[in-house]
Amino acid sequence: MSATAVSAYGNYLNLIALSLFSYEVTGTAFGVGALMATRLGSGFLAGLVVGALSARVTRRTVMICADVAQGIAMGVLALSAPHTPLWLLACAVVVLGAGNTFFSVALRSAVPVMVGREARARANGLLVTARSSATVLGFASAAPVVAFGGYTLAFTVNGVSFAISAAALLALRSRTDGEGDDAPAEAGSRESTASRSRTGSQWGGVVGLPAVLLGMILLRGVDALASASHNVALPVVAHDTAPSGPAVLMTRFWVAWAVGTILAHQVLKRGQGGTAWGERVFAVGTCAMSLSFVAAFTGPPAWALVAAAVSAGFADGCTEIVYTSRLQAAPDRQRNRLFGLSATAEQSGFALGTVAAAAALETLPALAVVGAFHGAAVCGALVLLLFTVGRHRTGRPKKPPPGGRQGEGKDTHGTRTRRSSLPGP
């Protein structure tokens, strides 16, 4: 967990440093956007193949190779800065995008094997807490690191973070594969064949996955699209409302958001270990998160902005833990495929959202853009919620027939007999 936090810190520090460096290399905003699209595109493609790759090699090997590849890419950039050619920067961006997806999918798929199925929700909560803390530290330290040592220092720090993560995986030798597919799953995560057929999971059968899981993955992609809107709009609002110190407003917002995600972990770990949470909690949490982000862009006073950010972070942390834990309840051989599809949906949603939100902000106010994008996420969450409620109702056992309990019948003399005790043909 600590190694993952260090690696995540380097990633978020690099997110800002690499964006600034990309602008210096390309000289245009379009060039920055093209490189960002390249990074997201490589992550999208990696999500399509990571399931098949993880079936051929161990997840531990995938994570180590992803760390090593990203570390080498950052090392090359550190050595070539500030005279990095565009083609070399583009190659590094491709490695970073694909490597991040490979590592994330392998790690999330391996958690039930590493810590046990019953402890996976707690482990996911720790990962969310580490990611949130790394987000704040990475964003907050990016400007001082670049100012002190330039891009060379920023890229070196990120490269070292990947090296630490890879070294930890090599030293700890954690078991990441080998869980049997017959491991017991929670009652809340099982679907009977009859229930799936009644709730229209035929379309889910096209790819061999239950419809409810595909619905969650699709909503996750819509959520990523909506999240792109507030990520793009927040710097604009910060410069408009606090021109003398936009960085202070952004730091305050993301710190409050991180506090909310940490609180989510503290709350969920006290509620049945997270094993009872499922699709409906994920849908409700997505609604709450979107509404909180929209509230943050209504121009509230400072204290209300912090409260909205904490609320958004709390809902974000809950949905992340619940969503990851739910997908991890799937059999081991299916888990890589699920998280690969999830990564593809998230990457494509965020890429599309970034481009669309940036274009919309040219003519529309930030509130309208964020409201429209997150409104789509709310609508998707409501559809999933209705679907799961309907599935729950149709999956209930039928009431016993009048005059006796299920499994009982009467013989020709009126005597009750157990059907199970009757001799077969």
C-alpha positions in Angstrom: 0.0 0.0 0.0 2.8 2.4 0.9 4.6 1.7 -2.4 1.4 2.3 -4.3 1.0 5.6 -2.5 4.5 6.7 -3.4 3.9 5.7 -7.1 0.6 7.6 -7.1 2.2 10.7 -5.7 4.7 10.7 -8.5 1.9 10.3 -11.0 -0.1 13.2 -9.7 3.1 15.4 -9.5 3.9 14.4 -13.1 0.3 15.1 -14.2 1.0 18.8 -13.8 4.7 18.8 -14.6 4.1 16.9 -17.8 1.3 19.1 -18.9 3.4 22.2 -18.5 6.3 20.5 -20.2 4.1 19.4 -23.1 3.1 23.0 -23.7 6.8 24.0 -23.8 7.6 21.3 -26.3 4.6 21.8 -28.6 4.1 25.5 -28.1 0.3 25.2 -28.5 -2.8 24.3 -26.5 -3.7 21.9 -29.3 -0.4 20.1 -28.9 -1.1 19.6 -25.2 -4.5 18.3 -25.9 -3.2 15.9 -28.6 -0.6 14.5 -26.2 -3.3 14.1 -23.5 -5.5 12.3 -26.0 -2.5 10.1 -27.0 -2.0 9.1 -23.4 -5.6 8.4 -22.8 -5.8 6.5 -26.1 -2.9 4.2 -25.1 -4.7 3.6 -21.8 -7.9 2.7 -23.7 -6.1 0.2 -25.9 -4.2 -1.3 -22.9 -7.6 -1.9 -21.2 -8.7 -4.0 -24.2 -5.6 -6.4 -24.0 -4.8 -6.4 -20.3 -7.2 -9.2 -19.6 -5.6 -11.5 -22.1 -2.1 -10.6 -21.0 -2.9 -11.2 -17.3 -4.1 -14.7 -18.3 -0.7 -15.5 -19.7 1.6 -14.0 -17.1 1.1 -13.3 -13.4 -0.4 -10.1 -12.2 2.7 -9.4 -10.2 4.8 -9.6 -13.4 2.4 -7.2 -15.1 2.7 -4.7 -12.3 6.5 -4.9 -12.1 6.9 -4.5 -15.9 4.5 -1.6 -15.9 6.5 0.1 -13.1 9.8 -0.5 -14.8 8.6 0.7 -18.2 7.2 3.9 -16.8 10.3 4.5 -14.7 12.5 4.1 -17.8 10.2 6.5 -19.7 10.5 9.1 -17.0 14.2 8.6 -16.8 14.6 9.3 -20.5 12.6 12.4 -20.2 14.6 13.6 -17.2 17.9 13.1 -19.2 16.6 14.8 -22.3 14.8 17.8 -20.7 14.6 20.6 -21.7 15.5 19.6 -25.3 13.2 16.7 -25.7 12.0 16.1 -29.3 8.3 15.8 -29.8 8.5 12.2 -31.0 10.3 11.1 -27.8 7.8 12.9 -25.7 5.0 11.2 -27.6 6.6 7.7 -27.0 6.9 8.4 -23.3 3.3 9.5 -23.1 2.2 6.2 -24.7 4.2 4.2 -22.2 2.8 6.2 -19.3 -0.8 5.8 -20.4 -0.6 2.0 -21.1 1.6 1.4 -18.1 -0.8 3.0 -15.7 -3.7 1.0 -17.1 -1.8 -2.3 -16.9 -0.7 -1.6 -13.3 -4.2 -0.5 -12.1 -6.0 -3.4 -13.6 -3.5 -6.0 -12.3 -3.6 -4.5 -8.8 -7.3 -4.2 -8.5 -7.8 -7.8 -9.8 -5.1 -9.1 -7.4 -6.5 -7.6 -4.2 -8.8 -10.5 -3.3 -5.9 -12.9 -3.7 -3.4 -10.8 -1.8 -5.6 -10.0 1.2 -8.5 -12.5 1.0 -12.0 -12.0 -0.3 -13.4 -10.9 3.1 -10.8 -8.2 3.5 -10.9 -6.7 0.0 -13.2 -3.8 0.9 -10.8 -2.7 3.7 -7.9 -3.0 1.3 -9.8 -1.0 -1.4 -10.5 1.6 1.2 -6.8 1.9 2.1 -5.9 2.2 -1.6 -8.5 5.0 -2.0 -7.1 6.8 1.0 -3.6 6.5 -0.3 -4.7 7.7 -3.7 -6.5 10.7 -2.2 -3.5 11.7 -0.1 -1.2 11.3 -3.1 -3.5 13.5 -5.2 -3.2 16.4 -2.8 0.5 16.0 -2.1 1.3 15.6 -5.8 -0.8 18.6 -6.9 0.5 20.8 -4.0 4.2 19.9 -4.5 4.3 20.1 -8.3 4.9 23.9 -8.5 7.6 24.0 -5.9 9.4 21.0 -7.3 9.4 22.4 -10.9 10.4 25.8 -9.6 13.3 24.4 -7.6 14.7 21.8 -9.9 12.9 22.2 -13.2 11.3 19.4 -15.2 14.4 17.3 -14.7 13.8 17.0 -11.0 10.0 16.4 -11.4 10.6 13.6 -13.9 13.3 12.1 -11.7 11.0 12.1 -8.7 8.3 10.3 -10.6 10.8 7.8 -12.0 12.1 7.1 -8.5 8.5 6.5 -7.3 8.1 3.8 -10.0 11.4 2.2 -8.9 10.2 2.1 -5.3 6.9 0.5 -6.3 8.7 -2.1 -8.4 11.3 -2.8 -5.7 8.5 -3.4 -3.2 6.8 -5.9 -5.4 10.0 -7.7 -6.0 10.9 -7.8 -2.3 7.5 -8.7 -0.8 6.7 -11.4 -3.4 3.0 -11.0 -2.7 0.8 -13.8 -4.1 -1.4 -12.2 -6.8 -2.7 -15.3 -8.7 -4.1 -18.7 -8.0 -7.4 -18.1 -6.4 -9.9 -20.8 -7.2 -13.0 -19.9 -9.1 -15.1 -21.9 -6.7 -14.4 -19.4 -3.9 -17.6 -18.5 -2.1 -19.2 -15.2 -3.2 -21.5 -13.0 -1.1 -25.2 -13.6 -1.4 -25.7 -10.0 -2.5 -23.4 -10.5 -5.5 -24.9 -13.7 -6.9 -27.5 -13.8 -9.6 -29.6 -16.8 -10.4 -30.1 -17.9 -14.0 -33.8 -17.3 -13.7 -33.3 -13.8 -12.3 -30.9 -12.9 -15.1 -33.2 -14.1 -17.8 -36.2 -12.2 -16.3 -34.2 -8.9 -16.1 -33.1 -8.9 -19.7 -29.5 -10.0 -19.3 -29.5 -11.4 -22.8 -27.5 -8.4 -23.9 -25.0 -9.1 -21.2 -24.6 -12.5 -22.5 -23.2 -11.1 -25.7 -19.8 -10.7 -24.0 -20.4 -13.4 -21.4 -20.9 -11.1 -18.4 -24.0 -10.4 -16.3 -26.0 -7.4 -17.3 -25.8 -5.7 -14.0 -22.0 -5.7 -14.0 -21.9 -4.3 -17.6 -24.3 -1.6 -16.4 -22.0 -0.7 -13.5 -19.1 -0.5 -15.9 -21.0 1.7 -18.3 -22.1 4.0 -15.5 -18.4 4.2 -14.4 -17.6 5.4 -17.9 -20.3 8.0 -17.8 -19.1 9.1 -14.4 -15.6 9.5 -15.8 -17.0 11.7 -18.6 -18.8 13.8 -16.0 -15.6 14.0 -13.9 -13.7 15.4 -16.8 -16.1 18.4 -16.8 -15.2 19.6 -13.3 -11.5 18.9 -13.8 -11.5 21.1 -16.8 -13.8 23.8 -15.4 -12.2 24.1 -11.9 -9.1 26.0 -13.1 -11.3 28.3 -15.1 -13.5 29.1 -12.1 -10.4 29.5 -9.9 -9.0 32.1 -12.2 -12.3 34.0 -12.5 -13.2 34.0 -8.8 -9.7 34.2 -7.2 -7.4 35.8 -9.9 -4.8 36.7 -7.3 -4.5 33.1 -6.0 -6.2 30.5 -8.1 -3.8 27.8 -6.8 -5.0 28.4 -3.3 -8.7 27.8 -4.2 -7.8 24.6 -6.2 -5.7 23.3 -3.3 -8.4 24.0 -0.8 -10.9 22.2 -3.0 -8.8 19.1 -3.6 -7.8 18.9 0.1 -11.4 19.0 1.2 -12.2 16.3 -1.5 -9.4 14.1 -0.1 -10.7 14.5 3.4 -14.1 13.2 2.2 -12.6 10.1 0.6 -10.7 9.3 3.7 -14.0 9.6 5.7 -15.7 7.3 3.3 -13.1 4.6 4.1 -13.6 5.1 7.8 -17.4 4.8 7.5 -17.5 1.8 5.2 -15.0 -0.3 7.1 -17.3 -0.1 10.1 -20.3 -1.3 8.1 -20.1 -5.1 7.7 -16.7 -4.9 6.2 -18.1 -3.6 2.9 -19.3 -7.1 1.9 -23.0 -6.1 1.9 -22.6 -3.0 -0.3 -23.6 -3.5 -3.9 -25.1 -2.0 -7.0 -27.7 0.2 -5.4 -25.2 1.9 -3.1 -23.0 2.5 -6.1 -25.9 4.1 -8.0 -27.0 6.3 -5.1 -23.4 7.3 -4.4 -22.9 8.3 -8.0 -26.0 10.6 -7.8 -24.7 12.1 -4.5 -21.2 12.7 -6.0 -22.6 14.4 -9.1 -25.0 16.7 -7.2 -22.2 17.7 -4.8 -19.8 18.6 -7.7 -22.6 20.7 -9.3 -23.2 22.5 -6.0 -19.5 23.4 -5.8 -19.9 25.4 -9.1 -22.9 27.4 -8.0 -20.7 30.1 -6.6 -21.1 29.3 -2.9 -19.1 31.0 -0.1 -15.8 29.4 1.0 -17.2 27.3 3.8 -20.0 25.9 1.5 -17.5 25.2 -1.2 -15.4 23.2 1.2 -18.5 21.3 2.4 -19.5 20.5 -1.2 -16.0 19.2 -1.9 -16.0 17.1 1.2 -19.4 15.7 0.3 -18.2 15.0 -3.3 -15.1 13.3 -1.9 -17.1 11.2 0.5 -19.4 10.0 -2.3 -16.5 9.5 -4.6 -14.7 7.3 -2.0 -17.8 5.3 -1.3 -18.5 4.6 -5.0 -14.8 3.7 -5.7 -14.7 1.2 -2.8 -18.1 -0.3 -3.5 -17.5 -0.5 -7.3 -14.1 -2.1 -7.0 -15.2 -4.6 -4.3 -18.2 -5.6 -6.4 -16.2 -6.4 -9.4 -13.7 -8.2 -7.2 -16.5 -10.6 -6.1 -16.4 -12.1 -9.6 -14.4 -15.3 -10.2 -10.7 -14.9 -10.6 -10.6 -15.9 -14.2 -13.3 -13.2 -15.0 -11.8 -10.4 -12.9 -9.1 -9.4 -15.3 -11.6 -9.0 -18.1 -14.0 -6.9 -15.9 -11.3 -4.5 -14.8 -9.9 -4.3 -18.3 -13.4 -3.3 -19.6 -13.7 -0.9 -16.7 -10.3 0.8 -17.6 -11.4 1.1 -21.2 -14.7 2.7 -20.2 -13.1 5.1 -17.8 -10.3 6.2 -20.2 -12.6 6.7 -23.1 -15.2 8.5 -21.0 -12.6 10.9 -19.5 -11.0 11.5 -22.9 -14.3 12.3 -24.5 -15.4 14.4 -21.5 -12.2 16.4 -21.6 -12.5 17.4 -25.2 -16.3 18.1 -25.0 -16.1 20.1 -21.8 -13.2 22.2 -23.1 -15.1 23.0 -26.2 -18.3 23.7 -24.3 -16.6 26.1 -21.9 -15.7 28.3 -24.8 -19.3 29.4 -25.1 -21.1 28.3 -21.9 -20.6 29.1 -18.2 -18.9 26.5 -16.0 -22.1 25.7 -14.0 -24.0 24.9 -17.2 -21.3 22.6 -18.5 -20.7 20.8 -15.2 -24.4 20.5 -14.6 -25.1 19.0 -18.0 -22.3 16.5 -17.8 -23.1 15.4 -14.2 -26.8 15.4 -15.1 -26.0 12.6 -17.5 -24.2 10.7 -14.7 -27.3 11.2 -12.5 -29.6 9.9 -15.2 -27.4 6.8 -15.7 -27.3 6.1 -12.0 -31.1 6.3 -11.8 -31.4 3.8 -14.7 -29.0 1.4 -12.9 -30.9 1.9 -9.7 -34.3 1.1 -11.3 -32.7 -1.9 -13.0 -31.3 -3.4 -9.7 -34.6 -2.7 -7.9 -36.5 -4.5 -10.6 -34.0 -7.4 -10.6 -34.4 -7.7 -6.8 -38.2 -7.9 -7.0 -38.3 -10.4 -9.8 -35.7 -12.5 -8.0 -37.8 -13.0 -4.9 -39.2 -16.5 -4.3 -42.8 -17.0 -5.1 -45.4 -17.3 -2.3 -46.5 -20.8 -1.4 -49.6 -22.1 -3.1 -52.8 -22.0 -1.1 -53.3 -25.0 1.2 -49.7 -25.9 1.7 -46.1 -24.9 1.6 -43.9 -25.0 -1.5 -42.7 -28.5 -2.2 -45.8 -30.1 -0.8 -48.7 -31.7 -2.6 -51.8 -33.8 -2.0 -52.3 -37.4 -3.0 -55.6 -38.8 -4.2 -56.6 -39.4 -0.6 -56.0 -35.8 0.5 -52.9 -36.6 2.5 -50.0 -34.1 2.2 -46.8 -35.6 0.9 -43.4 -34.1 0.3 -42.6 -34.0 -3.5 -39.0 -34.6 -2.8 -39.9 -37.9 -1.0 -42.0 -39.2 -3.9 -40.2 -42.0 -5.9 -38.9 -40.9 -9.3 -39.7 -42.6 -12.6 
